[in-house]
């Protein structure tokens, strides 16, 4: 099979003289799915002989897993033995009288959304994610925290939740309430857009320059999918990024500050979770 044309923004290829549309663009987003997270988790629970579980209302996805490791090692979080997911471990993390759920290592758009849907199926009401991210903007210096208000959809998962468009957008009321709370507690952060990609090792100088020209601050792997899921399913999701590197082009890249960096990241995440839960559950539109 020979390609006789290049892909367009509509995802169309000319293959051996025929037009071939990418499967990513074949979804009817109003159709109801068959394979449901609640059903899968219930089957897993029965198979593992676990008791029924309701997860904390506020949950955190820690993509790197370093925050989970730090909390577990320091005795600040305890493993939830009844979590039925086949792929991850859920920890309970108490902060100022509120217990949050935290799961580590859910790297990548599809994995992040899979676990997020599982958490929502078992009682989660508000979800925060935090990823390590690479710096795109030239006027900032890592490390710093980014509150993502929109994410470029350079991945495939978001297309299963929303029709094609360039960005996935966070809920403005949720971003506003988290930004306000972070400012109130004196946590330094930036707010802006990210570039979500499935292939971090395919970031070229030309692409980075193009992303920079449209005002994108950082590159990561999950936000666009999570924000698209949140929009499609009317879920409360806020995505954070800890910008720690410039794509491994500096000797000090990926330095988060040790335990102090973990404490700072946990403060940002706990503040965001608290803000989302206290905001209430009025319509997001």
Phi and psi in degrees as GROMACS dihedral restraints (atoms count N, CA, C in turn):
[ dihedral_restraints ]
;  ai    aj    ak    al  type     phi  dphi    fc
    3     4     5     6     1  -113.4    20    10
    4     5     6     7     1   141.5    20    10
    6     7     8     9     1   -82.5    20    10
    7     8     9    10     1   128.0    20    10
    9    10    11    12     1  -109.3    20    10
   10    11    12    13     1     6.7    20    10
   12    13    14    15     1  -161.1    20    10
   13    14    15    16     1   168.8    20    10
   15    16    17    18     1   -99.6    20    10
   16    17    18    19     1   157.1    20    10
   18    19    20    21     1   -67.9    20    10
   19    20    21    22     1   144.4    20    10
   21    22    23    24     1  -102.8    20    10
   22    23    24    25     1   179.9    20    10
   24    25    26    27     1   -65.3    20    10
   25    26    27    28     1   -19.7    20    10
   27    28    29    30     1   -86.2    20    10
   28    29    30    31     1     2.4    20    10
   30    31    32    33     1    75.3    20    10
   31    32    33    34     1    29.9    20    10
   33    34    35    36     1  -104.0    20    10
   34    35    36    37     1   133.4    20    10
   36    37    38    39     1  -117.5    20    10
   37    38    39    40     1   143.8    20    10
   39    40    41    42     1   -95.9    20    10
   40    41    42    43     1   110.5    20    10
   42    43    44    45     1  -117.7    20    10
   43    44    45    46     1   115.5    20    10
   45    46    47    48     1    51.2    20    10
   46    47    48    49     1    39.8    20    10
   48    49    50    51     1    86.3    20    10
   49    50    51    52     1    -7.9    20    10
   51    52    53    54     1  -109.1    20    10
   52    53    54    55     1   152.3    20    10
   54    55    56    57     1   -85.1    20    10
   55    56    57    58     1   126.9    20    10
   57    58    59    60     1  -122.0    20    10
   58    59    60    61     1   119.6    20    10
   60    61    62    63     1   -93.1    20    10
   61    62    63    64     1   136.1    20    10
   63    64    65    66     1   -60.5    20    10
   64    65    66    67     1   139.3    20    10
   66    67    68    69     1   -58.2    20    10
   67    68    69    70     1   -23.9    20    10
   69    70    71    72     1   -60.7    20    10
   70    71    72    73     1   -21.9    20    10
   72    73    74    75     1  -105.5    20    10
   73    74    75    76     1    14.9    20    10
   75    76    77    78     1  -101.2    20    10
   76    77    78    79     1     1.6    20    10
   78    79    80    81     1   -78.4    20    10
   79    80    81    82     1   136.7    20    10
   81    82    83    84     1   -95.3    20    10
   82    83    84    85     1   106.1    20    10
   84    85    86    87     1   -75.0    20    10
   85    86    87    88     1    -4.8    20    10
   87    88    89    90     1   -92.3    20    10
   88    89    90    91     1   -11.9    20    10
   90    91    92    93     1   -70.6    20    10
   91    92    93    94     1   144.9    20    10
   93    94    95    96     1   -86.1    20    10
   94    95    96    97     1   133.4    20    10
   96    97    98    99     1   -69.8    20    10
   97    98    99   100     1   158.7    20    10
   99   100   101   102     1   -96.6    20    10
  100   101   102   103     1   -44.2    20    10
  102   103   104   105     1   -85.9    20    10
  103   104   105   106     1   105.4    20    10
  105   106   107   108     1  -104.5    20    10
  106   107   108   109     1   141.8    20    10
  108   109   110   111     1   -61.5    20    10
  109   110   111   112     1   -38.7    20    10
  111   112   113   114     1   -62.7    20    10
  112   113   114   115     1   -41.2    20    10
  114   115   116   117     1   -66.5    20    10
  115   116   117   118     1   -41.2    20    10
  117   118   119   120     1   -63.7    20    10
  118   119   120   121     1   -43.4    20    10
  120   121   122   123     1   -66.7    20    10
  121   122   123   124     1   -36.1    20    10
  123   124   125   126     1   -67.0    20    10
  124   125   126   127     1   -39.3    20    10
  126   127   128   129     1   -64.4    20    10
  127   128   129   130     1   -40.6    20    10
  129   130   131   132     1   -65.3    20    10
  130   131   132   133     1   -39.5    20    10
  132   133   134   135     1   -61.2    20    10
  133   134   135   136     1   -44.6    20    10
  135   136   137   138     1   -66.0    20    10
  136   137   138   139     1   -43.7    20    10
  138   139   140   141     1   -61.6    20    10
  139   140   141   142     1   -37.5    20    10
  141   142   143   144     1   -88.8    20    10
  142   143   144   145     1    -2.8    20    10
  144   145   146   147     1    58.2    20    10
  145   146   147   148     1    50.8    20    10
  147   148   149   150     1  -105.8    20    10
  148   149   150   151     1   152.9    20    10
  150   151   152   153     1   -73.5    20    10
  151   152   153   154     1   160.5    20    10
  153   154   155   156     1   -59.5    20    10
  154   155   156   157     1   150.1    20    10
  156   157   158   159     1  -136.4    20    10
  157   158   159   160     1   136.9    20    10
  159   160   161   162     1  -115.5    20    10
  160   161   162   163     1   123.7    20    10
  162   163   164   165     1   -80.9    20    10
  163   164   165   166     1   163.5    20    10
  165   166   167   168     1   -57.4    20    10
  166   167   168   169     1   150.7    20    10
  168   169   170   171     1   -66.5    20    10
  169   170   171   172     1   -29.7    20    10
  171   172   173   174     1  -109.9    20    10
  172   173   174   175     1   126.0    20    10
  174   175   176   177     1  -131.6    20    10
  175   176   177   178     1   151.5    20    10
  177   178   179   180     1  -122.6    20    10
  178   179   180   181     1   131.0    20    10
  180   181   182   183     1   -99.9    20    10
  181   182   183   184     1   115.3    20    10
  183   184   185   186     1  -104.9    20    10
  184   185   186   187     1    94.4    20    10
  186   187   188   189     1   -62.6    20    10
  187   188   189   190     1   -40.0    20    10
  189   190   191   192     1   -72.3    20    10
  190   191   192   193     1   -30.0    20    10
  192   193   194   195     1    86.0    20    10
  193   194   195   196     1    -4.3    20    10
  195   196   197   198     1   -70.0    20    10
  196   197   198   199     1   -33.7    20    10
  198   199   200   201     1   -68.7    20    10
  199   200   201   202     1   -41.4    20    10
  201   202   203   204     1   -60.5    20    10
  202   203   204   205     1   -47.1    20    10
  204   205   206   207     1   -59.1    20    10
  205   206   207   208     1   -42.7    20    10
  207   208   209   210     1   -64.0    20    10
  208   209   210   211     1   -45.6    20    10
  210   211   212   213     1   -65.6    20    10
  211   212   213   214     1   -42.7    20    10
  213   214   215   216     1   -65.8    20    10
  214   215   216   217     1   -43.7    20    10
  216   217   218   219     1   -66.5    20    10
  217   218   219   220     1   -31.2    20    10
  219   220   221   222     1   -93.1    20    10
  220   221   222   223     1     4.0    20    10
  222   223   224   225     1    75.1    20    10
  223   224   225   226     1    16.5    20    10
  225   226   227   228     1   -92.1    20    10
  226   227   228   229     1    -6.7    20    10
  228   229   230   231     1  -142.1    20    10
  229   230   231   232     1   146.8    20    10
  231   232   233   234     1  -123.7    20    10
  232   233   234   235     1   143.7    20    10
  234   235   236   237     1   -67.7    20    10
  235   236   237   238     1   136.7    20    10
  237   238   239   240     1   -93.2    20    10
  238   239   240   241     1   105.9    20    10
  240   241   242   243     1   -71.8    20    10
  241   242   243   244     1   -14.8    20    10
  243   244   245   246     1   -92.9    20    10
  244   245   246   247     1     0.7    20    10
  246   247   248   249     1   -66.0    20    10
  247   248   249   250     1   118.9    20    10
  249   250   251   252     1   -90.7    20    10
  250   251   252   253     1    -2.7    20    10
  252   253   254   255     1   -58.4    20    10
  253   254   255   256     1   139.0    20    10
  255   256   257   258     1   -74.8    20    10
  256   257   258   259     1   -19.4    20    10
  258   259   260   261     1  -110.4    20    10
  259   260   261   262     1   -16.1    20    10
  261   262   263   264     1  -138.8    20    10
  262   263   264   265     1   171.8    20    10
  264   265   266   267     1  -121.1    20    10
  265   266   267   268     1   135.9    20    10
  267   268   269   270     1  -103.0    20    10
  268   269   270   271     1   131.7    20    10
  270   271   272   273     1  -114.1    20    10
  271   272   273   274     1   150.0    20    10
  273   274   275   276     1  -100.2    20    10
  274   275   276   277     1   129.7    20    10
  276   277   278   279     1  -127.3    20    10
  277   278   279   280     1   101.3    20    10
  279   280   281   282     1   -81.1    20    10
  280   281   282   283     1   134.7    20    10
  282   283   284   285     1  -139.3    20    10
  283   284   285   286     1   114.4    20    10
  285   286   287   288     1    51.2    20    10
  286   287   288   289     1    43.7    20    10
  288   289   290   291     1    87.6    20    10
  289   290   291   292     1    -5.0    20    10
  291   292   293   294     1  -113.0    20    10
  292   293   294   295     1   134.4    20    10
  294   295   296   297     1  -100.2    20    10
  295   296   297   298     1   124.2    20    10
  297   298   299   300     1  -106.8    20    10
  298   299   300   301     1   158.3    20    10
  300   301   302   303     1   -97.5    20    10
  301   302   303   304     1   145.4    20    10
  303   304   305   306     1  -142.2    20    10
  304   305   306   307     1   133.2    20    10
  306   307   308   309     1  -127.7    20    10
  307   308   309   310     1   134.5    20    10
  309   310   311   312     1  -108.7    20    10
  310   311   312   313     1   158.7    20    10
  312   313   314   315     1    80.8    20    10
  313   314   315   316     1    16.2    20    10
  315   316   317   318     1   -89.5    20    10
  316   317   318   319     1    62.7    20    10
  318   319   320   321     1   -76.9    20    10
  319   320   321   322     1   137.9    20    10
  321   322   323   324     1    98.4    20    10
  322   323   324   325     1   149.8    20    10
  324   325   326   327     1   -59.5    20    10
  325   326   327   328     1   -49.4    20    10
  327   328   329   330     1   -66.8    20    10
  328   329   330   331     1   -40.6    20    10
  330   331   332   333     1   -67.1    20    10
  331   332   333   334     1   -42.6    20    10
  333   334   335   336     1   -60.4    20    10
  334   335   336   337     1   -44.2    20    10
  336   337   338   339     1   -70.5    20    10
  337   338   339   340     1   -37.7    20    10
  339   340   341   342     1   -56.7    20    10
  340   341   342   343     1   -49.5    20    10
  342   343   344   345     1   -71.5    20    10
  343   344   345   346     1   -36.3    20    10
  345   346   347   348     1   -60.2    20    10
  346   347   348   349     1   -45.2    20    10
  348   349   350   351     1   -63.3    20    10
  349   350   351   352     1   -35.0    20    10
  351   352   353   354     1   -65.5    20    10
  352   353   354   355     1   -42.1    20    10
  354   355   356   357     1   -63.1    20    10
  355   356   357   358     1   -44.4    20    10
  357   358   359   360     1   -63.9    20    10
  358   359   360   361     1   -33.6    20    10
  360   361   362   363     1   -67.3    20    10
  361   362   363   364     1   -24.1    20    10
  363   364   365   366     1  -109.6    20    10
  364   365   366   367     1    22.8    20    10
  366   367   368   369     1   113.9    20    10
  367   368   369   370     1    -4.6    20    10
  369   370   371   372     1   -63.3    20    10
  370   371   372   373     1   137.7    20    10
  372   373   374   375     1  -111.8    20    10
  373   374   375   376     1   -23.2    20    10
  375   376   377   378     1  -146.7    20    10
  376   377   378   379     1   132.6    20    10
  378   379   380   381     1  -124.7    20    10
  379   380   381   382     1   133.3    20    10
  381   382   383   384     1  -119.3    20    10
  382   383   384   385     1   141.2    20    10
  384   385   386   387     1  -122.3    20    10
  385   386   387   388     1   151.1    20    10
  387   388   389   390     1  -138.5    20    10
  388   389   390   391     1   129.1    20    10
  390   391   392   393     1  -124.1    20    10
  391   392   393   394     1   156.4    20    10
  393   394   395   396     1   -76.8    20    10
  394   395   396   397     1   144.4    20    10
  396   397   398   399     1  -140.4    20    10
  397   398   399   400     1   154.8    20    10
  399   400   401   402     1   -96.7    20    10
  400   401   402   403     1   141.1    20    10
  402   403   404   405     1   -75.7    20    10
  403   404   405   406     1   131.4    20    10
  405   406   407   408     1  -107.2    20    10
  406   407   408   409     1   -44.5    20    10
  408   409   410   411     1   -62.8    20    10
  409   410   411   412     1   148.4    20    10
  411   412   413   414     1   -94.3    20    10
  412   413   414   415     1   -14.0    20    10
  414   415   416   417     1   -98.5    20    10
  415   416   417   418     1    12.8    20    10
  417   418   419   420     1  -125.8    20    10
  418   419   420   421     1   160.7    20    10
  420   421   422   423     1  -129.4    20    10
  421   422   423   424     1   120.5    20    10
  423   424   425   426     1   -72.9    20    10
  424   425   426   427     1   157.2    20    10
  426   427   428   429     1   -84.4    20    10
  427   428   429   430     1   147.9    20    10
  429   430   431   432     1  -156.9    20    10
  430   431   432   433     1   162.2    20    10
  432   433   434   435     1  -102.4    20    10
  433   434   435   436     1   139.7    20    10
  435   436   437   438     1  -120.4    20    10
  436   437   438   439     1   127.2    20    10
  438   439   440   441     1   -93.8    20    10
  439   440   441   442     1   113.8    20    10
  441   442   443   444     1   -85.5    20    10
  442   443   444   445     1   119.8    20    10
  444   445   446   447     1   -99.1    20    10
  445   446   447   448     1   -16.5    20    10
  447   448   449   450     1  -158.9    20    10
  448   449   450   451     1   154.2    20    10
  450   451   452   453     1  -135.9    20    10
  451   452   453   454     1   130.6    20    10
  453   454   455   456     1   -66.6    20    10
  454   455   456   457     1   130.7    20    10
  456   457   458   459     1   -90.3    20    10
  457   458   459   460     1    66.8    20    10
  459   460   461   462     1   -96.6    20    10
  460   461   462   463     1    51.5    20    10
  462   463   464   465     1  -151.5    20    10
  463   464   465   466     1   173.7    20    10
  465   466   467   468     1   -99.4    20    10
  466   467   468   469     1   -24.4    20    10
  468   469   470   471     1   -62.8    20    10
  469   470   471   472     1   -40.2    20    10
  471   472   473   474     1   -61.3    20    10
  472   473   474   475     1   -27.0    20    10
  474   475   476   477     1   -69.6    20    10
  475   476   477   478     1   -15.7    20    10
  477   478   479   480     1   -81.2    20    10
  478   479   480   481     1   -10.6    20    10
  480   481   482   483     1  -112.4    20    10
  481   482   483   484     1   -35.0    20    10
  483   484   485   486     1  -134.9    20    10
  484   485   486   487     1   150.7    20    10
  486   487   488   489     1   -59.9    20    10
  487   488   489   490     1   159.5    20    10
  489   490   491   492     1   -61.4    20    10
  490   491   492   493     1   132.0    20    10
  492   493   494   495     1  -159.6    20    10
  493   494   495   496     1   168.4    20    10
  495   496   497   498     1   -69.4    20    10
  496   497   498   499     1   -40.6    20    10
  498   499   500   501     1  -120.8    20    10
  499   500   501   502     1   153.4    20    10
  501   502   503   504     1  -103.4    20    10
  502   503   504   505     1   136.5    20    10
  504   505   506   507     1  -111.6    20    10
  505   506   507   508     1   136.5    20    10
  507   508   509   510     1   -73.9    20    10
  508   509   510   511     1   156.4    20    10
  510   511   512   513     1   -65.7    20    10
  511   512   513   514     1   119.1    20    10
  513   514   515   516     1   -55.7    20    10
  514   515   516   517     1   -42.0    20    10
  516   517   518   519     1   -62.0    20    10
  517   518   519   520     1   -37.0    20    10
  519   520   521   522     1   -69.8    20    10
  520   521   522   523     1   -43.3    20    10
  522   523   524   525     1   -60.4    20    10
  523   524   525   526     1   -42.6    20    10
  525   526   527   528     1   -63.5    20    10
  526   527   528   529     1   -43.7    20    10
  528   529   530   531     1   -69.4    20    10
  529   530   531   532     1   -35.7    20    10
  531   532   533   534     1   -70.1    20    10
  532   533   534   535     1   -43.2    20    10
  534   535   536   537     1   -60.5    20    10
  535   536   537   538     1   -42.1    20    10
  537   538   539   540     1   -63.9    20    10
  538   539   540   541     1   -43.3    20    10
  540   541   542   543     1   -67.4    20    10
  541   542   543   544     1   -41.3    20    10
  543   544   545   546     1   -60.6    20    10
  544   545   546   547     1   -40.2    20    10
  546   547   548   549     1   -66.4    20    10
  547   548   549   550     1   -38.8    20    10
  549   550   551   552     1   -63.7    20    10
  550   551   552   553     1   -36.1    20    10
  552   553   554   555     1   -91.9    20    10
  553   554   555   556     1     3.3    20    10
  555   556   557   558     1    76.7    20    10
  556   557   558   559     1    28.0    20    10
  558   559   560   561     1   -90.0    20    10
  559   560   561   562     1   120.1    20    10
  561   562   563   564     1   -69.0    20    10
  562   563   564   565     1   135.2    20    10
  564   565   566   567     1  -159.8    20    10
  565   566   567   568     1   162.8    20    10
  567   568   569   570     1  -114.8    20    10
  568   569   570   571     1   156.7    20    10
  570   571   572   573     1  -124.1    20    10
  571   572   573   574     1   135.9    20    10
  573   574   575   576     1   170.1    20    10
  574   575   576   577     1  -159.9    20    10
  576   577   578   579     1  -100.3    20    10
  577   578   579   580     1   153.2    20    10
  579   580   581   582     1  -124.4    20    10
  580   581   582   583     1   168.2    20    10
  582   583   584   585     1  -114.8    20    10
  583   584   585   586     1   114.1    20    10
  585   586   587   588     1   -95.5    20    10
  586   587   588   589     1   123.2    20    10
  588   589   590   591     1  -129.1    20    10
  589   590   591   592     1   147.3    20    10
  591   592   593   594     1   -82.9    20    10
  592   593   594   595     1   -15.1    20    10
  594   595   596   597     1  -132.6    20    10
  595   596   597   598     1    80.4    20    10
  597   598   599   600     1   -62.9    20    10
  598   599   600   601     1   -26.0    20    10
  600   601   602   603     1   -86.2    20    10
  601   602   603   604     1    11.9    20    10
  603   604   605   606     1  -114.0    20    10
  604   605   606   607     1    18.7    20    10
  606   607   608   609     1   -79.9    20    10
  607   608   609   610     1   116.9    20    10
  609   610   611   612     1  -104.8    20    10
  610   611   612   613     1   164.5    20    10
  612   613   614   615     1   -59.1    20    10
  613   614   615   616     1   -39.1    20    10
  615   616   617   618     1   -65.4    20    10
  616   617   618   619     1   -43.6    20    10
  618   619   620   621     1   -65.6    20    10
  619   620   621   622     1   -42.4    20    10
  621   622   623   624     1   -61.4    20    10
  622   623   624   625     1   -42.5    20    10
  624   625   626   627     1   -63.8    20    10
  625   626   627   628     1   -39.6    20    10
  627   628   629   630     1   -66.3    20    10
  628   629   630   631     1   -42.3    20    10
  630   631   632   633     1   -64.2    20    10
  631   632   633   634     1   -41.1    20    10
  633   634   635   636     1   -61.2    20    10
  634   635   636   637     1   -38.2    20    10
  636   637   638   639     1   -66.4    20    10
  637   638   639   640     1   -23.5    20    10
  639   640   641   642     1   -98.8    20    10
  640   641   642   643     1    16.0    20    10
  642   643   644   645     1    86.0    20    10
  643   644   645   646     1    14.0    20    10
  645   646   647   648     1   -75.0    20    10
  646   647   648   649     1   137.4    20    10
  648   649   650   651     1   -92.3    20    10
  649   650   651   652     1   -39.1    20    10
  651   652   653   654     1  -149.2    20    10
  652   653   654   655     1   164.3    20    10
  654   655   656   657     1  -120.3    20    10
  655   656   657   658     1   136.2    20    10
  657   658   659   660     1  -148.5    20    10
  658   659   660   661     1  -168.0    20    10
  660   661   662   663     1  -125.1    20    10
  661   662   663   664     1     1.0    20    10
  663   664   665   666     1  -132.7    20    10
  664   665   666   667     1   -26.9    20    10
  666   667   668   669     1   -61.0    20    10
  667   668   669   670     1   -43.4    20    10
  669   670   671   672     1   -59.2    20    10
  670   671   672   673     1   -41.0    20    10
  672   673   674   675     1   -67.8    20    10
  673   674   675   676     1   -43.7    20    10
  675   676   677   678     1   -65.9    20    10
  676   677   678   679     1   -40.3    20    10
  678   679   680   681     1   -69.6    20    10
  679   680   681   682     1   -36.1    20    10
  681   682   683   684     1   -65.4    20    10
  682   683   684   685     1   -43.3    20    10
  684   685   686   687     1   -59.2    20    10
  685   686   687   688     1   -45.0    20    10
  687   688   689   690     1   -60.8    20    10
  688   689   690   691     1   -41.8    20    10
  690   691   692   693     1   -65.0    20    10
  691   692   693   694     1   -47.9    20    10
  693   694   695   696     1   -66.8    20    10
  694   695   696   697     1   -37.2    20    10
  696   697   698   699     1  -104.1    20    10
  697   698   699   700     1     3.2    20    10
  699   700   701   702     1    57.1    20    10
  700   701   702   703     1    53.3    20    10
  702   703   704   705     1  -111.2    20    10
  703   704   705   706     1   156.1    20    10
  705   706   707   708     1   -93.4    20    10
  706   707   708   709     1   107.4    20    10
  708   709   710   711     1  -135.3    20    10
  709   710   711   712     1   133.4    20    10
  711   712   713   714     1  -128.4    20    10
  712   713   714   715     1   133.8    20    10
  714   715   716   717     1  -110.9    20    10
  715   716   717   718     1   129.2    20    10
  717   718   719   720     1  -114.6    20    10
  718   719   720   721     1   153.4    20    10
  720   721   722   723     1  -131.5    20    10
  721   722   723   724     1   137.2    20    10
  723   724   725   726     1  -100.0    20    10
  724   725   726   727     1   102.5    20    10
  726   727   728   729     1   -79.7    20    10
  727   728   729   730     1   109.3    20    10
  729   730   731   732     1  -119.5    20    10
  730   731   732   733     1    -3.9    20    10
  732   733   734   735     1  -153.4    20    10
  733   734   735   736     1   165.8    20    10
  735   736   737   738     1  -120.5    20    10
  736   737   738   739     1    53.2    20    10
  738   739   740   741     1    60.3    20    10
  739   740   741   742     1    40.6    20    10
  741   742   743   744     1    58.8    20    10
  742   743   744   745     1    37.1    20    10
  744   745   746   747     1  -103.5    20    10
  745   746   747   748     1    -0.4    20    10
  747   748   749   750     1  -126.4    20    10
  748   749   750   751     1   150.6    20    10
  750   751   752   753     1   -65.6    20    10
  751   752   753   754     1   -27.5    20    10
  753   754   755   756     1   -95.1    20    10
  754   755   756   757     1    11.1    20    10
  756   757   758   759     1   -61.1    20    10
  757   758   759   760     1   148.1    20    10
  759   760   761   762     1    73.5    20    10
  760   761   762   763     1    10.1    20    10
  762   763   764   765     1   -84.8    20    10
  763   764   765   766     1   117.5    20    10
  765   766   767   768     1  -103.2    20    10
  766   767   768   769     1    -5.3    20    10
  768   769   770   771     1    96.4    20    10
  769   770   771   772     1    18.6    20    10
  771   772   773   774     1    61.6    20    10
  772   773   774   775     1  -142.7    20    10
  774   775   776   777     1   -63.1    20    10
  775   776   777   778     1   -33.6    20    10
  777   778   779   780     1   -62.8    20    10
  778   779   780   781     1   -39.1    20    10
  780   781   782   783     1   -65.7    20    10
  781   782   783   784     1   -38.0    20    10
  783   784   785   786     1   -63.8    20    10
  784   785   786   787     1   -44.0    20    10
  786   787   788   789     1   -62.1    20    10
  787   788   789   790     1   -41.3    20    10
  789   790   791   792     1   -64.0    20    10
  790   791   792   793     1   -44.1    20    10
  792   793   794   795     1   -64.4    20    10
  793   794   795   796     1   -41.2    20    10
  795   796   797   798     1   -65.5    20    10
  796   797   798   799     1   -36.0    20    10
  798   799   800   801     1   -64.1    20    10
  799   800   801   802     1   -43.3    20    10
  801   802   803   804     1   -60.2    20    10
  802   803   804   805     1   -46.2    20    10
  804   805   806   807     1   -67.4    20    10
  805   806   807   808     1   -44.2    20    10
  807   808   809   810     1   -64.4    20    10
  808   809   810   811     1   -38.3    20    10
  810   811   812   813     1   -63.5    20    10
  811   812   813   814     1   -43.3    20    10
  813   814   815   816     1   -64.2    20    10
  814   815   816   817     1   -44.4    20    10
  816   817   818   819     1   -62.4    20    10
  817   818   819   820     1   -44.5    20    10
  819   820   821   822     1   -60.7    20    10
  820   821   822   823     1   -42.6    20    10
  822   823   824   825     1   -63.2    20    10
  823   824   825   826     1   -42.4    20    10
  825   826   827   828     1   -65.5    20    10
  826   827   828   829     1   -42.0    20    10
  828   829   830   831     1   -71.7    20    10
  829   830   831   832     1   -34.8    20    10
  831   832   833   834     1   -80.0    20    10
  832   833   834   835     1   -16.2    20    10
  834   835   836   837     1   -64.4    20    10
  835   836   837   838     1   -27.7    20    10
  837   838   839   840     1    94.1    20    10
  838   839   840   841     1  -175.7    20    10
  840   841   842   843     1  -127.5    20    10
  841   842   843   844     1    45.3    20    10
  843   844   845   846     1   -76.3    20    10
  844   845   846   847     1   164.6    20    10
  846   847   848   849     1   -56.9    20    10
  847   848   849   850     1   145.5    20    10
  849   850   851   852     1   -83.9    20    10
  850   851   852   853     1   -14.2    20    10
